[in-house]
Amino acid sequence: MPSVSPKQRNMMAALSHGWKPTKDKKKLPSSKVALDFHVADYPSHGKKKSADGPVDLAWSILKSR
């Protein structure tokens, strides 16, 4: 699901890249949800080419957390 506003898009991108706010942590989505939004907004950010074929970066990031 892509973001509905530029403000939401920026927040989801920041959360998916590891930004941790100092206030209102209870009101924010999880990093998995933020990463799903970020990949929907920027499909090229979720894929990386390798010798074995495309690698899903979003999935590898979620596995490492």
SERO-4910 file (N, C-alpha, C, O; in steps of 0.05 Angstrom, whole numbers):
BEGIN
 pado doro    nc1    nc2    nc3   cac1   cac2   cac3    cc1    cc2    cc3    oc1    oc2    oc3
  Met    A     17    -23      0      0      0      0     18     25      0     33     28     19
  Pro    A     16     42    -20     32     66    -20     21     87     -1     -2     86      7
  Ser    A     38    106      6     30    127     24     10    146     10      8    147    -14
  Val    A     -6    160     27    -27    177     16    -19    206     16    -33    223      4
  Ser    A      3    213     29     11    241     30     42    242     31     55    223     39
  Pro    A     53    265     23     83    268     25     93    265     53    115    254     58
  Lys    A     78    275     73     86    274    101     88    245    110    106    237    124
  Gln    A     67    229    102     67    201    110     90    186     95    103    169    107
  Arg    A     95    192     70    116    180     55    143    185     68    160    166     71
  Asn    A    148    210     76    174    217     89    177    202    116    199    193    122
  Met    A    156    201    132    157    188    157    163    158    154    179    147    169
  Met    A    149    145    136    153    117    131    181    111    121    193     91    129
  Ala    A    191    128    104    218    125     94    238    127    117    257    112    119
  Ala    A    234    147    134    252    151    157    251    127    176    272    118    185
  Leu    A    227    118    183    224     95    201    237     70    189    250     54    203
  Ser    A    234     66    163    245     42    151    275     43    149    288     22    147
  His    A    287     67    150    316     70    150    328     71    177    352     75    180
  Gly    A    312     67    198    322     65    225    319     89    243    330     90    265
  Trp    A    304    109    234    299    133    250    283    125    275    263    111    273
  Lys    A    292    135    298    278    130    323    270    156    336    288    171    345
  Pro    A    245    164    336    236    189    347    239    190    378    240    169    390
  Thr    A    240    213    389    243    216    417    216    217    431    214    212    455
  Lys    A    195    225    417    168    227    429    148    210    414    152    202    391
  Asp    A    126    204    427    102    191    415    109    164    401    100    159    379
  Lys    A    125    148    414    132    122    402    108    103    400    108     86    383
  Lys    A     88    107    417     65     89    417     47     94    393     33     76    385
  Lys    A     48    117    381     31    124    359     42    117    332     29    120    311
  Leu    A     67    108    331     80    102    305     77     73    297     73     56    314
  Pro    A     77     68    271     75     41    261    101     26    267    122     38    272
  Ser    A     99      0    265    123    -17    269    142    -13    245    134     -2    224
  Ser    A    167    -22    248    186    -19    227    179    -37    203    185    -30    180
  Lys    A    165    -59    208    156    -76    186    136    -62    169    137    -63    144
  Val    A    116    -49    181     96    -34    167    108    -11    151    102     -6    128
  Ala    A    126      3    164    140     26    151    156     16    127    156     29    106
  Leu    A    169     -7    129    184    -18    107    166    -26     84    173    -22     61
  Asp    A    143    -38     90    123    -45     69    114    -20     54    112    -20     30
  Phe    A    108      1     69    100     26     56    122     38     39    118     47     16
  His    A    147     37     49    170     48     35    175     33      9    180     46    -12
  Val    A    173      8     10    178     -8    -15    155     -4    -35    160     -4    -59
  Ala    A    130      1    -25    108      7    -43    111     34    -56    104     38    -79
  Asp    A    122     53    -40    127     80    -51    150     81    -71    149     94    -92
  Tyr    A    171     66    -65    195     65    -81    202     36    -88    218     25    -74
  Pro    A    190     25   -108    194     -4   -114    224    -10   -119    232    -33   -114
  Ser    A    239      8   -130    267      2   -136    284      0   -110    306    -11   -111
  His    A    274     11    -88    289      9    -63    287    -19    -50    302    -25    -32
  Gly    A    269    -35    -59    265    -61    -47    279    -83    -62    278   -106    -53
  Lys    A    290    -78    -85    303    -99   -101    332    -91   -107    339    -68   -110
  Lys    A    349   -112   -107    377   -108   -114    385   -130   -133    377   -153   -129
  Lys    A    399   -124   -154    408   -144   -173    433   -158   -163    451   -145   -152
  Ser    A    434   -184   -167    458   -198   -160    463   -220   -181    447   -223   -199
  Ala    A    484   -235   -178    490   -256   -197    469   -278   -197    464   -291   -218
  Asp    A    456   -282   -174    436   -303   -172    408   -294   -180    389   -309   -179
  Gly    A    405   -268   -187    379   -257   -193    372   -235   -173    388   -229   -156
  Pro    A    348   -224   -176    340   -202   -158    338   -212   -129    327   -234   -124
  Val    A    347   -196   -111    346   -202    -82    326   -182    -69    327   -158    -75
  Asp    A    309   -192    -53    289   -175    -39    303   -163    -14    305   -177      6
  Leu    A    311   -138    -16    325   -125      6    306   -121     30    315   -123     53
  Ala    A    281   -115     25    262   -111     47    260   -136     64    260   -134     88
  Trp    A    258   -159     51    256   -184     66    281   -190     82    279   -199    104
  Ser    A    304   -184     70    329   -190     84    332   -171    108    344   -179    128
  Ile    A    323   -146    106    324   -127    128    306   -136    151    314   -135    174
  Leu    A    282   -146    144    264   -155    165    275   -180    179    270   -183    203
  Lys    A    288   -197    165    299   -222    176    321   -215    196    324   -229    216
  Ser    A    337   -194    190    359   -187    207    352   -174    233    368   -172    251
  Arg    A    327   -164    235    319   -150    260    308   -169    280    300   -160    302
***
